[in-house]
Amino acid sequence: MKNRIRVLRAEHSWSQAELADRVGVSRNSINSIENGRFDPSLPLAFHIADAFGLTIEEVFERPAPPEKGT
């Protein structure tokens, strides 16, 4: 899932560790989410968005729905 976490962290001058502390996960988890290797749970996505004062939709890009058979 695409996201804006790296850009938002930079805007707030937060390291991955600082964001991780704010949302209660490891720095490695934030790194994996930023790089698209891990999709956060819905509660974690809300915590991340809340940390930035944004909605989930402002932080995460909704994946495209699968194409239906042609």
N, C-alpha and C positions, 0 to 999 in steps of 0.2 A: 504494500500500500504506500503510495507516495505521500510525503508530508513536508511541512515547512519548518520542522523542528530546528534544524541547523541554522537557518536564517533567523528564526525567532530568538534562539539562544544568543546569536551574535548581536541582535538588536538590544538584548537585555544584558549583554556582557557576562553571560553565564557560561561556565564550563559544563561539560556533560555531567561531571560529578555534582555540581551545584543543582542542576535540574533533577538529577537522580535523587538527591537528598530531599528536595522539595516534594517529590511525588512518591517517595518511599520504595525505590527500586535501586538496582545496582547501576553503576556507570556503564557496565557492559550491556545491560538491557537497553539503555538509552542509545548507545552506539548501534546496536542491532536494529532498533526501530528506525533510527535516522537513515541507516543504509538499506532499509527495505528487506532485511533478512528475517525480521520478526514482526508480526502484526500484534499490536497491543490488545489486551482484553478491552471490552467496552468500559469497565470502571477505570482502568488505567488511562485510556484515551481521554475520558472526562477529567481525570486528575491532571493530565498534561495540559489540556486546553485551559483548565481553571488556573493553572500556574501562570499562564500567559495572559489570563483575563479575556480569553477568546472562546468561541464555540468550537465544537469538534470539527464542524465543516470549514472553519477558518484555518485549522491546523492540518487536517487530513483530507486527502482527495479521495472521493468515493471511487472505488474501482468500477470500470465499465462492466455493464451486465453482459453475460455470455450471449453470443449471437445465437439466435434460434435457427434451426435447420432450414436450409433453403430448398 
